[in-house]
Amino acid sequence: MVEHTVLQFTFIHFLHDWSRSGTVVYKALTAPYSKLFVVTESATGVKSTYLFHVRKNEEVLVSYDTNLAYIPSRCVSKSPGDSTSCVPE
């Protein structure tokens, strides 16, 4: 069974090497995985940052019309607030 995560985001950050097809499909190019940071905001305005490790050649689908990200994995960590301002390389 392959796990997927769908999040509505306020900010999305692709770290490492990714290819892009159009504006919606992003493919991880770094072995063994590329990092993906997704910032969400609850109805009360509380932000959270999720970190994903997306395996090489896996694809992330992004809808900028609805701010939804379809991610082929579960998050490896979650932190309070928007922790992407100083993302380490």
N, C-alpha and C positions, 0 to 999 in steps of 0.2 A: 504494500500500500504506500503510495506517495502522498506525503503531507503537503498541504498548501495553506497559505495564510492570505487573507484579504483584509486590507486596512484602508480606511479613509485617512488621507494624509494632509498635513499642512505644509510639510517640507519633506523632500526625499533627496538623499545624497548617495551617489554611486561612487565607491572608493575602489581603487585599483583599475584594471583594464576591463572595459565593457565595449561591446559594439552596439550600434543602434540601427534598427530598421524602421524607417519612418519615424513617427513620434510616439509609438506605443510599445515596441518590443525591444528589450535590452537583453543582451546575452553576455554572461560572465565569461571572461577570457583568461583569467588568472587561475593557475593550478595551485593548490587543490580547490581553492574557492576565492571568490571576490566578496568584499564586504558591502552591505547595503544598510544604510541608516534611514529609518522612517520615523518622522515626528508626527504624532497625532494630537488632537485636541478634543477633550470631552465636551459635553453640552454645558458644563459649568466653567469651561475655559482652562481646565487643568491640562497641561501638556505632558506627554511621555515620549521617550525616545526608545525605539526598538532597534536592535542590531541583528542582522541576518548574515549567515554565511551561505552564499549561493554557489553551489558547485560549478566547476568549469563546464561550459556549454549549456547550462540550464538557462531558461529564459524567464524574465520578469515582464509581465504585462502591466502597462501604466495607462490609465485613462485620465487625461488632464481635464476633460470635460466634467467628470464626476469626482476627481481627486481620489481614485481608487487604485491601489497597487495589488496585483495578484502575484504572490511570491511562492515559489515552489519549495518552501521549507518552513520550519517553525523558527521563531526567534531564539537566539542564543542568550540574549540578555535584554532587560528592560530597565530604564532608569527614569527617574522623575525629571520633568522639565525638558527643555530643548538643549541637549548636550552636544549638538553638532557644531557649535561655534568654534571649537578648537579641536576638530577631529584629527587624531594622530594619523600620520601616513603609514 
